[in-house]
Amino acid sequence: MKYLKCILIIIVVVSCSKPLDYKVDKVFESLVDNDYCQIELYFPKLTTAKGDVSELNKILEKYADLEYYTHRCDEAKNEKTIIKGDFEIALLKDTILSIEFLTLIVHFGGNRMDTVYHSIVMNPNKINEKEFSYFQLSPEFIFPKFDRGILKPYVKKFNELNNKSINLLAYEIDSNYRITWGMTKDKFVIYVGGEGECFGYDKIEIPMSIINSMR
């Protein structure tokens, strides 16, 4: 399994009603478009009046690592490689920006599609303090009383309903496995299937009220 660099940008959850000091644009890039490969993506680009965010935007552009799929795109193969990258803004607030990245892998002329998820959560107010360079691989820092064992029943149920074998050890109390997560206004989202790395193949949504009950 390929190694993927994972960054979680530290956030501080604060209620705030003032207008946003930043915006997120959607930028298109075609990496390869030839007889053997079509690899393209949309990625987020931040704009703010608070200073230079070019370094952060480079991270966001490369975060889903679609360049990995460009190898051997000059060689003939049985099926043309078609990879499309996109993203969704899961939560957009003054102090919280949660982005869900989707890598769509097309098979059999579009008759089957696999999805790989990446996620990043950041505090846009901290971008010029270089906090986005800190590696924080679990939500325990964000929710001081967070107990990932509360996630385990949801993952176990997902396994049972979908005939999956997601690694439950990653969701034991005090587990040190890397997990990929994000958040919406009302949901805590875990991206499962890549435990120990920084991506997932499926997502499970858990009511945020469950997470907040641990505070």
C-alpha positions in Angstrom: 0.0 0.0 0.0 1.4 3.3 -0.9 2.6 5.7 1.8 0.5 8.9 2.1 1.6 11.9 4.1 -1.1 13.0 6.6 -1.6 16.4 8.1 -4.2 17.5 10.5 -4.2 21.2 11.2 -4.9 22.0 14.8 -8.3 23.7 15.4 -9.9 25.5 18.3 -13.6 25.4 18.3 -15.1 28.8 19.1 -18.5 30.1 18.3 -18.4 33.2 16.2 -20.8 35.1 14.1 -18.6 37.7 12.3 -18.1 37.4 8.5 -15.5 34.9 7.3 -12.0 36.3 6.9 -11.2 33.9 4.1 -12.7 32.1 1.1 -12.2 28.8 -0.6 -12.0 28.6 -4.4 -12.2 25.5 -6.6 -9.3 25.1 -9.0 -9.0 22.6 -11.8 -5.8 20.9 -12.9 -5.2 18.2 -15.5 -2.2 16.1 -14.7 -2.3 13.6 -17.6 -4.6 13.4 -20.6 -3.4 10.9 -23.3 -4.4 7.6 -24.8 -3.5 5.7 -21.7 -4.4 8.0 -18.8 -6.8 10.7 -17.9 -6.0 12.1 -14.4 -7.5 15.4 -13.3 -8.6 17.0 -10.1 -10.3 19.9 -8.5 -8.5 21.2 -5.4 -9.2 23.9 -2.8 -7.4 27.2 -2.8 -7.6 29.6 0.1 -7.6 33.3 -0.2 -7.3 35.6 2.9 -6.3 39.2 3.6 -4.3 37.9 6.6 -1.1 37.2 4.7 0.6 34.8 2.3 -1.0 31.3 2.2 0.9 30.0 -0.8 2.6 27.3 1.3 -0.7 26.1 2.6 -2.2 26.0 -0.8 0.6 23.8 -2.1 -0.3 21.3 0.7 -4.0 21.4 -0.3 -3.2 21.0 -4.0 -1.1 17.8 -3.3 -3.0 16.5 -0.3 -4.8 13.6 -2.1 -1.6 12.6 -3.9 -3.1 12.1 -7.3 0.4 12.3 -8.8 0.9 8.7 -7.5 -1.4 7.5 -10.2 0.5 9.2 -13.0 3.3 6.7 -13.0 3.5 4.6 -16.2 1.0 6.7 -18.0 3.1 6.4 -21.1 2.6 2.7 -21.3 -0.3 0.8 -23.1 -2.5 -1.2 -20.8 -5.7 -3.3 -20.9 -7.8 -0.4 -19.6 -7.3 3.3 -19.7 -6.6 4.8 -16.3 -9.2 7.3 -15.4 -8.8 9.1 -12.0 -10.8 12.1 -11.0 -10.1 14.2 -7.9 -12.6 16.4 -6.2 -13.5 17.8 -2.8 -16.4 18.9 -0.6 -16.4 21.6 2.1 -17.8 19.6 5.0 -17.8 22.6 7.5 -17.1 26.2 6.8 -16.8 28.6 9.8 -14.5 31.3 11.0 -12.4 28.9 13.1 -13.1 25.6 11.4 -12.6 24.5 7.9 -13.2 20.8 7.3 -12.5 19.5 3.8 -13.3 16.1 2.4 -11.2 15.0 -0.6 -12.5 12.4 -3.0 -10.4 10.4 -5.4 -12.7 8.6 -7.9 -11.1 5.6 -9.7 -13.1 4.6 -12.8 -13.2 1.0 -14.0 -14.7 -0.9 -16.9 -15.7 2.1 -18.9 -17.5 3.7 -16.0 -19.4 0.6 -14.8 -17.6 0.6 -11.5 -16.1 3.3 -9.5 -13.9 3.1 -6.3 -13.6 6.0 -4.0 -10.6 7.0 -1.8 -11.2 9.6 0.9 -8.8 12.0 2.5 -9.7 14.7 5.0 -8.2 17.7 6.5 -9.5 20.0 9.4 -7.9 23.3 10.0 -8.3 26.7 11.7 -8.0 29.3 9.0 -7.1 31.9 11.7 -3.9 30.1 12.5 -2.5 29.7 9.0 0.1 32.5 9.4 1.2 31.0 12.7 2.4 27.9 10.8 0.2 25.6 12.8 -0.6 23.8 9.7 2.9 22.3 9.7 2.2 20.4 13.0 1.3 16.8 12.5 -1.7 15.8 14.7 -3.0 12.5 13.6 -6.0 12.0 15.9 -9.0 14.0 17.2 -7.9 13.6 20.8 -6.2 17.0 20.8 -9.4 18.7 19.6 -11.7 17.0 22.1 -9.7 16.7 25.3 -12.0 14.0 26.7 -12.3 12.2 23.4 -12.4 8.4 23.8 -12.2 6.8 20.4 -13.7 3.7 21.9 -17.0 5.5 21.5 -16.6 5.0 17.7 -16.0 1.2 17.9 -19.7 0.2 18.0 -20.4 2.2 14.8 -17.5 0.6 13.0 -18.5 -2.9 14.2 -22.0 -2.3 13.0 -20.7 -1.1 9.7 -18.7 -4.3 9.3 -21.7 -6.4 10.1 -24.0 -4.6 7.7 -21.6 -4.4 4.8 -19.6 -7.7 5.2 -16.4 -5.6 5.8 -13.4 -6.3 8.0 -12.4 -2.8 9.1 -9.6 -3.0 11.7 -11.5 -2.6 15.1 -8.2 -2.3 16.9 -7.9 1.3 15.6 -11.0 2.1 17.6 -10.1 0.7 20.9 -9.6 3.0 23.9 -6.1 4.5 23.9 -5.3 3.1 20.4 -2.5 4.8 18.7 -3.6 3.9 15.1 -3.9 6.8 12.7 -7.5 7.4 11.8 -8.9 9.7 9.2 -11.7 12.0 10.3 -13.6 15.1 9.5 -16.7 17.0 10.8 -19.8 18.7 9.6 -22.2 20.9 11.5 -23.9 17.9 13.1 -21.7 14.9 12.3 -18.4 13.5 13.3 -17.1 11.6 10.2 -14.6 8.7 10.2 -13.2 7.4 6.9 -12.5 3.7 7.4 -10.5 1.1 5.6 -7.1 2.7 5.7 -6.4 2.6 9.4 -2.8 3.2 10.1 -2.5 5.3 7.0 -4.3 8.6 6.2 -7.1 7.7 3.9 -10.3 5.6 3.9 -12.5 3.7 1.4 -15.8 4.3 3.2 -17.2 6.8 5.6 -19.3 6.5 8.7 -21.2 9.5 10.1 -21.8 9.8 13.9 -24.0 12.4 15.5 -21.9 15.2 16.9 -24.0 15.1 20.0 -22.3 11.7 20.8 -18.9 13.3 20.6 -19.9 16.4 22.6 -21.3 14.3 25.3 -17.8 13.4 26.3 -16.9 17.0 27.2 
